[in-house]
Amino acid sequence: MLAVLHTLTDPWADPVGRRALVEVVLLGVTGGALSCWIVFYNLSYSAESLAHALLPGLVIAALTGLPLIAGGAAGLLVAALAVAAAGQVPAIGRDTSVAVVVTTLFGAGVLLALSPSSPPGLGGLLFGDVLGVSNADLALAAGLAVLVLVALGLLHGRLLAVGFDRTSAPSLGVRPVVVDAALLVLLALALLVAVQGLGNLLVVAVLVAPGAAARLVSRRMAPMIGASAAVAVVAGAGGLYLSYYAGTAAGASIAAMLVAAYLAAGVGGGIRRAS
């Protein structure tokens, strides 16, 4: 029993591990709750696009010493303006314009981060460093969690109305464009904060996989949100255990556990439907 206790507690024996666990819990609760709406509104591609589009801003902020959150916000603004401008060209179309802009910005960010002239460590922006979070990062993640959860609670009825019947929502006094904009703003805020711990390539996992897994085992939104948050937190902690004992990268381990949770939910849901 003592050996089992040490196995469970050793990863959190030092402040680095404890801060990483708190960060994972905060991002898991936030991402898990938001993930259900992202999946419900078919915004998974948008989440990935926004995450990739802010990479150049993150890299430039790191190179110039500015806060990463400011660089990420600037990157999102540039991406939004570029997509809007490209979408005005009839021969391109909206989907193609998004793909072109996001691919271009992501490629530029990767070139900057991996350039031989760039300082060491910028490559961490691609994969994150959840083990390197500071107390300030935790405070930012906690603020994000409170903001997102309160906003989702206030918007719950409107999100349901638009998600289930967009055409009838105006008759209930709900404007779909306002709800869509609010959800995208919450998504952008979550990306700005979570990308610092999980990295540009892996942050989408915590914003898509938990909701996708929860949707396989639940059809009502309230239990789905609870299940999604639980999946995100448990998978995040499991990823940290895997990283500690297997010596793997923490961000990649968390993403792998989230994918495993989705696969397990798919298998479990299939067995339940067959029985």
Backbone torsions as a table, in degrees:
resi	resn	phi	psi	omega
1	MET	NA	-36.5	179.2
2	LEU	-65.7	-39.1	178.7
3	ALA	-65.0	-39.8	177.7
4	VAL	-64.3	-41.9	179.3
5	LEU	-61.6	-43.5	178.4
6	HIS	-64.3	-38.5	179.0
7	THR	-61.2	-38.6	-177.9
8	LEU	-77.0	-31.4	-171.7
9	THR	-102.2	-19.2	-176.1
10	ASP	-57.1	-40.7	-179.9
11	PRO	-61.3	-21.0	-177.4
12	TRP	-106.8	17.9	-176.3
13	ALA	-74.4	-22.1	-178.8
14	ASP	-117.1	160.7	-176.7
15	PRO	-59.7	-31.2	179.9
16	VAL	-61.4	-48.3	179.8
17	GLY	-65.2	-39.3	-179.0
18	ARG	-67.0	-41.5	178.0
19	ARG	-65.1	-39.0	178.5
20	ALA	-62.5	-41.2	-179.9
21	LEU	-64.7	-43.8	178.8
22	VAL	-62.8	-42.0	178.3
23	GLU	-61.3	-43.8	-179.7
24	VAL	-64.2	-40.1	178.8
25	VAL	-65.0	-45.6	-179.6
26	LEU	-63.8	-46.5	179.1
27	LEU	-69.1	-31.9	178.7
28	GLY	-66.8	-44.6	178.3
29	VAL	-64.1	-44.7	-179.7
30	THR	-65.9	-53.4	-178.4
31	GLY	-64.6	-36.3	179.5
32	GLY	-63.9	-44.7	179.6
33	ALA	-66.6	-43.3	-179.1
34	LEU	-71.5	-30.3	-176.1
35	SER	-59.6	-38.0	-179.6
36	CYS	-60.5	-40.8	-180.0
37	TRP	-73.5	-33.9	176.8
38	ILE	-61.9	-44.4	178.7
39	VAL	-69.0	-42.3	-177.9
40	PHE	-63.6	-36.0	-179.0
41	TYR	-93.1	8.2	179.9
42	ASN	55.9	46.6	-178.2
43	LEU	-106.1	16.2	-177.6
44	SER	-61.3	-43.4	178.5
45	TYR	-66.1	-37.5	177.7
46	SER	-63.0	-40.4	178.9
47	ALA	-62.1	-44.7	178.4
48	GLU	-64.5	-41.3	-179.1
49	SER	-63.8	-45.3	179.5
50	LEU	-63.9	-40.3	179.7
51	ALA	-61.7	-43.8	-179.6
52	HIS	-71.6	-33.2	-176.0
53	ALA	-69.9	-26.1	-177.5
54	LEU	-85.7	-2.7	-177.3
55	LEU	-58.7	-46.7	179.7
56	PRO	-58.1	-39.0	178.0
57	GLY	-62.6	-40.2	178.0
58	LEU	-63.4	-43.8	-178.0
59	VAL	-66.2	-45.6	-179.8
60	ILE	-62.7	-38.7	177.7
61	ALA	-63.7	-41.3	178.6
62	ALA	-65.4	-38.4	-179.9
63	LEU	-69.4	-32.8	-175.8
64	THR	-98.0	-3.3	178.7
65	GLY	83.7	10.3	178.0
66	LEU	-81.0	159.7	175.9
67	PRO	-60.3	138.8	-179.2
68	LEU	-60.4	-34.8	-178.0
69	ILE	-65.7	-32.5	177.5
70	ALA	-70.4	-41.4	177.9
71	GLY	-65.0	-40.5	178.2
72	GLY	-64.3	-40.8	178.0
73	ALA	-62.8	-42.0	177.6
74	ALA	-64.1	-39.0	177.9
75	GLY	-63.0	-40.4	177.5
76	LEU	-65.0	-40.2	-179.9
77	LEU	-64.5	-45.5	178.4
78	VAL	-61.2	-42.5	-179.6
79	ALA	-63.0	-43.1	-179.7
80	ALA	-62.7	-42.4	179.6
81	LEU	-66.9	-40.8	-179.5
82	ALA	-65.9	-40.9	178.4
83	VAL	-65.1	-42.1	179.6
84	ALA	-62.9	-41.3	-179.7
85	ALA	-68.1	-44.6	-179.1
86	ALA	-66.2	-32.0	-179.8
87	GLY	-68.8	-14.2	179.0
88	GLN	-80.5	-10.5	179.3
89	VAL	-86.7	112.0	-174.7
90	PRO	-57.4	-33.5	-176.4
91	ALA	-72.1	-16.6	-177.5
92	ILE	-91.8	-53.8	-177.8
93	GLY	87.0	160.2	-173.5
94	ARG	-66.4	-50.9	-176.8
95	ASP	-61.6	-43.1	-180.0
96	THR	-66.1	-39.5	180.0
97	SER	-63.1	-41.1	177.6
98	VAL	-61.9	-45.9	-178.8
99	ALA	-62.1	-43.1	-178.2
100	VAL	-65.7	-47.4	-177.2
101	VAL	-64.7	-46.9	-177.0
102	VAL	-65.1	-43.7	179.1
103	THR	-62.2	-41.7	-180.0
104	THR	-64.1	-46.7	-178.4
105	LEU	-67.1	-41.7	179.9
106	PHE	-64.3	-43.1	177.7
107	GLY	-61.0	-41.4	178.1
108	ALA	-63.9	-40.7	179.0
109	GLY	-65.0	-41.3	178.5
110	VAL	-64.1	-42.8	178.7
111	LEU	-60.6	-41.3	178.7
112	LEU	-67.1	-43.2	-175.8
113	ALA	-69.7	-35.6	-174.9
114	LEU	-101.4	6.2	178.5
115	SER	-64.1	140.0	179.0
116	PRO	-58.4	-26.1	-178.7
117	SER	-82.9	-9.6	179.8
118	SER	-79.1	147.0	179.2
119	PRO	-62.6	152.2	177.4
120	PRO	-60.7	147.9	176.5
121	GLY	102.8	-19.3	-179.2
122	LEU	-66.6	-27.2	176.5
123	GLY	-60.8	-21.3	177.3
124	GLY	-64.1	-20.2	176.5
125	LEU	-64.8	-25.4	179.2
126	LEU	-76.1	-36.6	-173.0
127	PHE	-117.1	-4.9	175.8
128	GLY	78.0	173.6	178.7
129	ASP	-150.9	74.3	-176.7
130	VAL	-66.1	-22.0	177.9
131	LEU	-80.3	-7.1	-178.8
132	GLY	-108.0	15.5	-177.5
133	VAL	-69.8	147.0	179.5
134	SER	-104.2	175.2	176.1
135	ASN	-63.0	-32.9	177.0
136	ALA	-66.0	-38.8	176.7
137	ASP	-63.1	-39.6	178.7
138	LEU	-65.4	-41.0	178.4
139	ALA	-63.0	-39.9	178.7
140	LEU	-65.1	-42.9	179.2
141	ALA	-65.5	-37.9	178.1
142	ALA	-65.6	-42.4	177.1
143	GLY	-62.1	-40.8	177.7
144	LEU	-62.5	-43.9	-178.6
145	ALA	-59.4	-46.2	179.6
146	VAL	-62.8	-46.6	-178.3
147	LEU	-61.2	-48.4	-176.6
148	VAL	-66.9	-43.7	-178.1
149	LEU	-66.6	-40.2	177.4
150	VAL	-65.3	-44.6	-179.2
151	ALA	-63.3	-42.9	179.1
152	LEU	-65.4	-35.9	176.7
153	GLY	-64.0	-42.6	179.3
154	LEU	-69.3	-32.3	-176.7
155	LEU	-92.5	-0.8	-170.2
156	HIS	-53.4	-51.8	-178.7
157	GLY	-62.3	-41.1	179.8
158	ARG	-68.2	-39.3	177.9
159	LEU	-63.1	-40.4	177.4
160	LEU	-64.9	-44.2	-177.6
161	ALA	-61.1	-45.0	-178.8
162	VAL	-72.8	-39.7	-177.7
163	GLY	-65.4	-38.5	-177.4
164	PHE	-84.1	-35.4	-178.2
165	ASP	-152.6	85.8	-176.2
166	ARG	-61.8	-37.8	-175.9
167	THR	-71.3	-29.7	-178.9
168	SER	-91.9	-11.4	-176.7
169	ALA	-57.7	-40.7	179.6
170	PRO	-59.0	-31.2	179.1
171	SER	-68.2	-17.4	176.1
172	LEU	-95.9	6.9	-179.5
173	GLY	82.4	18.7	-179.0
174	VAL	-112.4	125.2	179.7
175	ARG	-95.6	113.6	-177.3
176	PRO	-56.3	-38.9	-177.2
177	VAL	-63.5	-35.9	178.8
178	VAL	-69.4	-42.4	179.4
179	VAL	-64.4	-44.3	178.2
180	ASP	-59.0	-45.4	-179.1
181	ALA	-63.2	-42.1	-179.7
182	ALA	-63.1	-41.6	179.9
183	LEU	-66.0	-39.7	178.6
184	LEU	-66.9	-36.2	177.3
185	VAL	-64.5	-44.1	177.4
186	LEU	-62.4	-39.3	177.2
187	LEU	-62.5	-44.1	179.6
188	ALA	-63.0	-42.1	178.9
189	LEU	-63.3	-43.2	179.0
190	ALA	-61.9	-41.2	178.4
191	LEU	-63.0	-44.3	-177.1
192	LEU	-59.3	-38.0	-177.7
193	VAL	-85.4	-45.1	-174.7
194	ALA	-70.0	-29.2	-176.2
195	VAL	-63.9	-24.9	-179.0
196	GLN	-70.1	-28.9	179.2
197	GLY	-95.7	-35.6	-173.9
198	LEU	-103.5	-15.1	177.3
199	GLY	88.7	161.5	-174.4
200	ASN	-66.5	-34.1	-176.6
201	LEU	-83.7	-22.0	-171.7
202	LEU	-109.7	-12.7	-174.5
203	VAL	-63.5	-30.2	-178.5
204	VAL	-63.2	-28.3	-177.8
205	ALA	-58.4	-44.1	-177.4
206	VAL	-76.5	-13.9	179.9
207	LEU	-99.9	-6.2	-179.0
208	VAL	-125.6	-49.9	-172.7
209	ALA	-59.6	-44.1	-178.8
210	PRO	-61.3	-45.0	179.1
211	GLY	-65.6	-38.2	178.3
212	ALA	-64.7	-40.0	178.1
213	ALA	-67.0	-44.3	-178.8
214	ALA	-64.4	-33.7	-179.4
215	ARG	-68.2	-22.7	178.5
216	LEU	-75.3	-19.6	-176.3
217	VAL	-117.4	-4.2	-179.3
218	SER	-146.3	147.0	179.8
219	ARG	-115.9	-7.9	177.3
220	ARG	-101.1	139.1	-169.3
221	MET	-65.5	-43.5	-176.7
222	ALA	-60.9	-52.4	176.0
223	PRO	-64.2	-30.1	178.8
224	MET	-63.8	-42.0	179.2
225	ILE	-64.0	-42.9	177.8
226	GLY	-62.2	-43.8	179.4
227	ALA	-65.4	-39.4	-179.5
228	SER	-63.7	-45.0	178.6
229	ALA	-63.3	-40.4	179.3
230	ALA	-64.4	-42.7	177.9
231	VAL	-59.8	-44.7	-177.7
232	ALA	-64.1	-42.6	-178.2
233	VAL	-69.7	-46.4	-178.5
234	VAL	-65.3	-42.3	178.9
235	ALA	-66.2	-37.4	177.9
236	GLY	-63.7	-46.2	177.7
237	ALA	-64.6	-39.9	177.4
238	GLY	-62.1	-37.1	176.8
239	GLY	-64.1	-37.3	178.0
240	LEU	-68.2	-39.2	174.4
241	TYR	-60.8	-45.9	179.8
242	LEU	-60.5	-42.8	179.4
243	SER	-62.8	-41.6	-176.1
244	TYR	-67.7	-45.1	-173.0
245	TYR	-90.5	-26.2	-179.3
246	ALA	-100.4	-8.6	179.2
247	GLY	71.5	25.4	179.4
248	THR	-93.5	164.8	178.0
249	ALA	-63.6	136.2	-174.0
250	ALA	-64.4	-47.4	-178.2
251	GLY	-61.5	-45.1	179.3
252	ALA	-65.7	-35.4	179.1
253	SER	-66.1	-40.8	178.0
254	ILE	-64.0	-44.5	178.9
255	ALA	-61.6	-40.4	179.5
256	ALA	-63.7	-40.3	179.4
257	MET	-68.0	-34.1	176.8
258	LEU	-66.1	-42.0	176.5
259	VAL	-64.2	-41.0	178.4
260	ALA	-62.3	-38.6	178.1
261	ALA	-63.8	-40.4	178.1
262	TYR	-64.1	-43.8	179.3
263	LEU	-63.9	-41.3	179.0
264	ALA	-63.7	-40.3	178.2
265	ALA	-65.1	-38.1	178.0
266	GLY	-64.1	-43.6	178.7
267	VAL	-65.5	-44.4	180.0
268	GLY	-63.2	-41.1	178.3
269	GLY	-66.1	-37.1	177.5
270	GLY	-65.6	-40.4	178.5
271	ILE	-65.7	-40.5	-179.7
272	ARG	-64.5	-40.4	-180.0
273	ARG	-69.9	-32.0	-178.6
274	ALA	-76.2	-23.5	-176.0
275	SER	-88.4	NA	NA
